[in-house]
Amino acid sequence: MIFIKRIIITLIITCPFLLNSQTDLEKSDFINNIYNEALSNGESYEWLEYLSNDIGHRLSGSVNAERAVKWGRNELIKISDKVWLQPVMVPKWVRGAPEYAHIESTSGKTISVPILALGGSISTPSIGIIANVVEVKSFNDLDKLGEEKVKGKIVFYNRPMDPTIINTFEAYGQTVNQRTQGAKYAAQYGAVGVIVRSMTTASDDFPHTGSMYYDDLPLNKRIPAAAISTNGADLLSSMLSLNKEVKFYFRQNSKNFPDQLSHNVIAEIKGSKYPDEIIVVGGHLDSWDVGDGSHDDGAGIVQSMEVLRIFNSLGYKPNRTIRVVLFMNEENGLRGGNKYAEIAKEKNENHFFALESDAGGFTPRGFSFDTSVEEFELIEPWVEYFKDYALENFFLGGSGADIGPLKDGRVILSGLRPDPQRYFDYHHAPSDTFDKINRRELELGAAAMTALIFLMDNHKL
Amino acid sequence: MIFIKRIIITLIITCPFLLNSQTDLEKSDFINNIYNEALSNGESYEWLEYLSNDIGHRLSGSVNAERAVKWGRNELIKISDKVWLQPVMVPKWVRGAPEYAHIESTSGKTISVPILALGGSISTPSIGIIANVVEVKSFNDLDKLGEEKVKGKIVFYNRPMDPTIINTFEAYGQTVNQRTQGAKYAAQYGAVGVIVRSMTTASDDFPHTGSMYYDDLPLNKRIPAAAISTNGADLLSSMLSLNKEVKFYFRQNSKNFPDQLSHNVIAEIKGSKYPDEIIVVGGHLDSWDVGDGSHDDGAGIVQSMEVLRIFNSLGYKPNRTIRVVLFMNEENGLRGGNKYAEIAKEKNENHFFALESDAGGFTPRGFSFDTSVEEFELIEPWVEYFKDYALENFFLGGSGADIGPLKDGRVILSGLRPDPQRYFDYHHAPSDTFDKINRRELELGAAAMTALIFLMDNHKL
C-alpha cells in the first residue's frame, strides 16, 4: 500500500436508519464509549496471555484446569460484587505417553504420520495395533462393506470438510460424526481401531483431537480411535489407492479415570432495578490438552470478563444482575453447563438473557439468537447500533453449548459469531496458541458483547 | 466448541431482495460456480507460496523484483491469450548493512532498540549519529518548539495510530505524514535525524519501514530517517519523560542509485463482444525489502491472476477484454501505475473498469468504488449477489494506488476491502510473511474479485 491512502468515505445505503430518538442516540453514544474503552484500555489480551502462556492447556480434571479456576476467581474478585465456585463433577481422561503411528507400505518399510488420540478413547495395547485399512467416507460406506470386509481391520474415516461451504462451522457439522461416533459404528462390524481425518479445511501436519463417545457399547467391544493430520490422511489415502494391502500401525496410551471435582467460576454485579433478573455472559474455561486453547475458548473467557471490567470502568450500574460464568468441561461432557442450569432451576432463578462466546477470538461479524421469532423481531433492529463497528448480522440460530441447557422457552440465548475462516485451522490442535490471537479482533469481540449486554440490560424495563 | 454445533439457520431480514429475474438467477448461479472453483481448486495460495518463499521480498530495482517479473510472465502465459512486459524506469534504493540503534540513558549505558531506515532515506555518517532527542506528536508541536529547541537534535515523531478507529486504514492515514514528510519538516529546524514510531496498532518489536520523501529539499539539508518499533518508541518516550538528556544513537547505510529499467507485467484475454473495452484487475508486484510481502501485495497479485484462471477453468468467455496487470513500483514511486495510465492514454485505450487488491489477503468484507453517484447507484444493488458469501459492503471511496492514474471521469475504479484489523500488524515489516496468510481468506478474496469482474463484464452490454 502506498504512503497515503485516500480515506474511505463510507456512504451508508441501507434500510431506513432506526436510531433517531433521544434514547437511541444516548445508547449509541454509550456504545461508542464501550468500544473506545475496549480498544484503548482493554485487559482481555493480557488476561489471555496469562491464561494461555502461564497456565496453558486445561482439560477437565487436570491440574491446569484447577489452576485456571483459581486464576479466574482471583481476577473476577477484582471487578465484581461477588464471586463463587460452583462444584461440578467432571470426567477425567488422560492422554498419557505421546502417540505414534506409521503407514507400512511393504513389510518393514514405514512412514510415520502425526496422530492424536481422540478424547475419551481407550488405549491401544501397549505394543500398538497393526492392521489392514478400509477407507470410508461415511457410515453408509461402512454399512455397504459389512462385517466381512471390516472385521480385524482399521477403519479410516476420510470425509473432508467441504471447502465450498462459506461458514466453516456448517462444514464441521457435516463431518464431525466420523469423530464422535466413528469408533462405536466401526466396532459393530468388528474393526480393531479407528483413524479419523482431522476436522479442518487446512492441509497441514497437525492432528485435531476432540471428543468421541462409546455410549452404551460394552467395554469389551470398545476400540481405540485417533485423529490423523489432513496431510497424513491424504498420504494414507493415496497409498491405499495404489495398494490395498498397506497396513497402518498406531499406539496410544490414553485412559479414563473416575470423575473428579471441579468448578464453574461465577461472578456477578447486582442489578439496581431488577436484581432478580439475570443476564449471563460466558465461555468455557476448560480446553483440550494440546496447544493452549487460546481460541477455544480462552478468548471467550477473557471477553466475558472484559464485559464486567468495561461496565466498571465506565461507571455503568446495570439494571439487571450481570453474571460472568466461566464454565467447566464444555469439551468432553458439558457438565458445567448442565450443572449451572440445574442449580438455576433448583433455585428458581429468572434468567433474562445469556450470551456465549465460543467460536474463536476473531473479528466479530454478528450475533445469533435462539429465541422466538416475535422476540427476535424486537432485537433485530439493534443491528443498526453495530454498523459503525463493522458487525452486520443478527440472525436466528444456535447460541452456545454451555448456555444451551438454560433454554426454557423464556430466556433469550445468543452466541457471538466471529469471522469463521481461520477457526478450524487451530480448533483442538497443537496450533491453537496465543500467537494466533490478534489483539484488536479479540477486543472488538469483547466490545460487541458488552454493547449487546448493555442493550439487553435496557430492554423491556 | 462442543462436538456438535447446531447448524446456524440464517434468516434473511434485509432490504427487499433484488435477485428475481431469470438473468439475475443465472448470474447468481455462475457466481456460485466461481466461489466453488476458487475454494476447491484455487491456485492463488500455491502461487503466493512460490512468490513469497522462493522469490521473497522484491523492492523495485532489486534482483528479486526482476525474478518476480519473470515468474509473473511465465505463470500468466499459461492462462491468457497474450502476455507482455511494459518497460518502466524505477527508483533504486538500497538499505545496505543492517541498521543499529540504541538509547543512551547516561554516558556508556545503552539499550539497543530495533529500527529500519525509511525507504528513500539517506545514510547516516558511517560512525552513526548521536544526539539529544525532542519528542513530538505532530508538525504543530515541532513548529512550537522552533529552531532553538530542535537544532542539532534528533526529532522523535511518536503519534500513535488511534486504536479506537475501527478502520485501521483511516488511523494510518492520520499518522503516516510523520513518516513521509517528517524528515523534510524536521530538517527545516536544523534537526540532525528523524526517528518515527512504526505505523501499527500492535505493540511489538518490529520496525515498519515505508517511503519518505525529501521533495525539493537541497541535498546538503537532507537528514536520515528511520522507523522504530512501537515497543522501542514506548521505551524511548518513557525514558525521555524521566530524563530529557537521554541520547539516541543510530546508524544506517542506505543509498539511492540511478533509476533502473523494470516492467509491469500485463496479460489479457480478448473480449468476444467489445474487445476494445478493457477491464483491468491487478495489484503491485514490488514489495518492501523486509519480510516477503505476502500481504503487501503478494496477495493482490495472486488474486488477480486467479481471476483469469477461474474464468478459464469455468470456460467463461468474457464480453470485454480482461487484463491482469502486475504493477511495478507501487511502494516507492508509483512509476508502474503512472506508466500504465500514460501508455493507455497514448494508445487511446478505452478502460471500462479497473479493480485493485492492495489491502491484504484477509476475509473480504466489501468493495469501494471510485465513480459517480449515478453510476454507483447502478452497481450498489449487486451487493445482494455477495451476501451468501459474507461480503456485505459496497461504498463510494478510493480504489487502489496503481489504478488511480487511470481516472478520467469515465472508467469505474474499485478496490477490494478485506477485514482491516490485522493488516498493520504486518505492513512493511519483517513480519509480513507467508505464514500470516490464511488460504480460505485469500481464496474468498479472489472469488469476490472474479465475481465482481464477471458482473462488470455483463454490465451495460
Interface residues (C-beta under 8 A of the other chain):
Chain A: M1 I2 F3 I4 K5 R6 I7 I8 I9 T10 L11 I13 T14 C15 Y35 N36 L39 S40 P163 T164 I166 N167 T168 F169 E170 Y172 G173 V176 N177 R179 T180 T201 A202 G210 S211 D296 D297 E330 E331 L334 D358 A359 T363 R365 S368 F376 E380 D388 Y389 A390 E392 N393 F394 F395 L396 G397 G398 A401 R417 D419 Q421 R422 D425 H427 N438 R439 R440 E441 L444
Chain B: M1 I2 F3 I4 K5 R6 I7 I8 I9 T10 L11 I13 T14 C15 Y35 N36 L39 S40 P163 T164 I166 N167 T168 F169 E170 Y172 G173 V176 N177 R179 T180 T201 A202 G210 S211 Y213 D296 D297 E330 E331 L334 D358 A359 T363 R365 S368 F376 E380 D388 Y389 A390 E392 N393 F394 F395 L396 G397 G398 A401 R417 D419 Q421 R422 D425 H427 N438 R439 R440 E441 L444
